[in-house]
Each structure stands twice: as C-alpha cells, then as structure tokens.
Amino acid sequence: MFENRNTKIMEEEIYDSYQFSEELKDLHRLHLVTKDFKHIIEYEPGSWKMFEPSKFVYAYFAFNSFYNFDWEASVKNNHLTLFPRKIWIKGTEEVSSDPTKFKAMIDFIFNQTTLEERKEFVHIIKRPNKRENPIPNQTIIECINGITPDKKITEAKRENFKKEFIKLIETGDMNQEKIKDDIVKFIYLVRNNIFHGTKTTIEMTDNNQRKRLEIYSNILIAVNELLFKSLERILNTNFDKKYTLNLNDRN
C-alpha cells in the first residue's frame, strides 16, 4: 500500500512536470511569433506593408502575459502561478501594480541568468531576428535622441530613459535597477499612451515614431528572450525553436 502511494505521487509529479512544460511551450510560441515574424498590415486590398506599431502591440502583449506570472512560485510549484493580486510592501498590503510585476520578473531573470547570457541583451535589441542585419548603434542613438515631448511623460523620465538606454547600447552595461526603473518603465508609459489615447493615428504612422516603436519592441523581446533562457537553465530543458503554426486561409 505504501509502495502504491509512492508510485501515485511519482506519477502525479511526472504529469505536473509535463503539463508545466507544455504550458511553457505555449508561452514560448507567443514569444517567437513576436520575435521571428514580420508584422504587416493591408492598407489597400492586396497591398501590404510593414507596420512597426503592430509589432509593438504583439511584443507588449507577450511581455504582459509573461509578467502576470510569479516565476519564483511557478518554478517552485511546477505549474504556472499567477502573481498575487495583493502583496506586502513595507508593512502595508497593496494591490500588485503592473510595474511591481514586471520588476519582479526582471529580478527573477537577473537572479537566474549568467553574465554571458545577459550580454546577449544588447545584441537582441539590435537584431532580435538573426535573419536580419543588426541596427547600427548610431542609428539607434539618433532615433532615441529624437523622442518628442509628451504631456503624460515627464521630461525627467524621458531624459533618464535616453541617458540609460544610450549607455546600455554603447557599453553593454546591464544595470538591473536602471533596466527596471528607467528603461522598461519608460516603455510601459509609452504603452499607456498608445493604448489610452495620447498617441494619435498620425503620430503612430510617423516614420521616426515607427522606428522608435521597433526599438521599444526589441527591448521587450530581449527581456522575454532572457526569461526563457532563465527557465531553460532552471528546468534543464531546451525550448523547441521550430514550431508549426497553422494560419487560416483568409479566403
């Protein structure tokens, strides 16, 4: 009887591990769709063109999906575990905000990746898809220096982002706190402007704005890529880089 009970526990653990693995593969597919696919729109019947804002929407959707999980708890529990709705901060119970969640995910990533893996972060920003040419440093810097004022993003936040991001591109120095507070937090504010109305359609189609959105997308893709490198290390696995995606014929 004792042996049967142990066998049942082992079978449940194996099943849980399998389910967790399949859940992670689903999330990894979402990441690859953002990272490896070109994002285009049909602006006239039969006429398609690249549209970087679409890539940003996909990149942020993936990033948002991932940071809503508590990764420390997920690994410990052997299944995807949502971030708690409320947490204790300095002795006070507070509702978990989006910045709280994505900062926790970035902390998890830094705790689990090696220095060499983190060095890949800048390379991914320049070239998330290895089939494409990397974006030159000067092009990135010129684009970021062209950020326009926005009434919902303070000048201090804008300037801190520019300073820390350019430093990251030029030196490859991965400062954990700067990544969280000055770089990713700024992109979160940009996302709010896009989703909640201060960015107009005309602004979204501006060529310089589209280039910046591509860079913002690549930053999020780089964070997501390091998340999966973290999980590969912890779980001693390799995520399949080749998935079959069935696309419905529009006709």
Residue pairs with C-beta under 8 A, 6 or more apart in sequence:
13 78
16 78
16 79
17 78
19 79
20 74
20 78
20 79
20 80
21 235
21 237
23 79
23 80
24 80
24 231
24 235
24 239
25 239
25 240
27 65
27 66
28 228
28 239
28 240
29 243
29 245
30 61
30 62
30 65
31 62
31 66
31 221
31 224
31 225
31 228
32 241
32 243
33 58
33 62
33 245
34 55
34 58
34 59
34 61
34 62
34 217
34 221
34 224
35 128
35 129
35 221
35 224
35 225
36 129
38 50
39 50
39 51
39 52
39 54
39 55
39 58
40 48
40 49
40 50
40 51
40 54
41 48
41 49
41 51
41 54
42 48
43 49
51 210
52 210
52 211
52 213
52 214
52 217
53 194
53 204
53 210
53 213
55 213
55 214
55 217
56 191
56 194
56 213
56 214
56 216
56 217
57 194
58 217
59 216
59 217
59 218
59 220
59 221
59 224
60 187
60 191
60 217
60 220
62 220
62 224
63 102
63 220
63 223
63 224
64 98
66 105
66 224
66 227
67 83
67 98
67 101
67 102
67 104
67 105
68 82
68 83
68 101
69 80
69 81
69 82
69 83
69 105
70 81
70 82
70 83
70 84
70 104
71 104
71 105
71 108
71 227
71 230
71 231
72 104
72 108
73 81
74 80
74 81
75 231
75 234
75 235
83 96
83 101
83 104
84 96
85 95
85 96
86 93
86 94
86 95
86 96
87 93
87 94
87 96
87 100
88 94
89 100
98 188
99 185
99 188
102 180
102 184
102 188
103 180
103 181
103 184
105 223
105 227
106 176
106 179
106 180
106 184
106 223
107 176
107 180
108 227
108 230
109 223
109 226
109 227
109 230
110 118
110 174
110 176
112 230
112 231
112 233
112 234
113 226
113 229
113 230
113 233
114 233
117 226
117 229
118 174
118 226
119 172
119 174
120 222
120 225
120 226
120 229
121 168
121 172
121 174
121 222
121 223
121 226
122 168
122 169
122 172
122 222
123 134
124 218
124 221
124 222
124 225
125 135
125 140
125 169
125 215
125 218
125 219
125 222
126 134
126 135
126 137
126 140
126 169
126 218
127 133
127 134
127 135
128 217
128 218
128 221
128 222
128 225
135 215
135 218
137 169
137 170
140 169
140 215
141 166
141 169
141 170
143 208
143 211
143 212
143 215
144 161
144 162
144 165
144 166
144 212
144 215
145 162
145 166
146 208
146 212
147 158
147 161
147 162
147 212
149 155
149 158
150 158
150 193
150 198
151 198
152 189
152 192
152 193
152 198
153 186
153 189
153 190
153 193
157 182
157 185
157 186
157 189
158 186
160 182
160 186
161 182
161 183
161 186
163 182
164 175
164 178
164 182
164 183
165 182
165 183
165 219
167 173
168 174
168 175
168 178
168 179
168 183
183 219
184 219
184 220
184 223
187 216
187 219
187 220
190 216
193 199
194 204
199 209
203 209
204 210
204 213
228 239
231 237
231 239
232 238
232 239
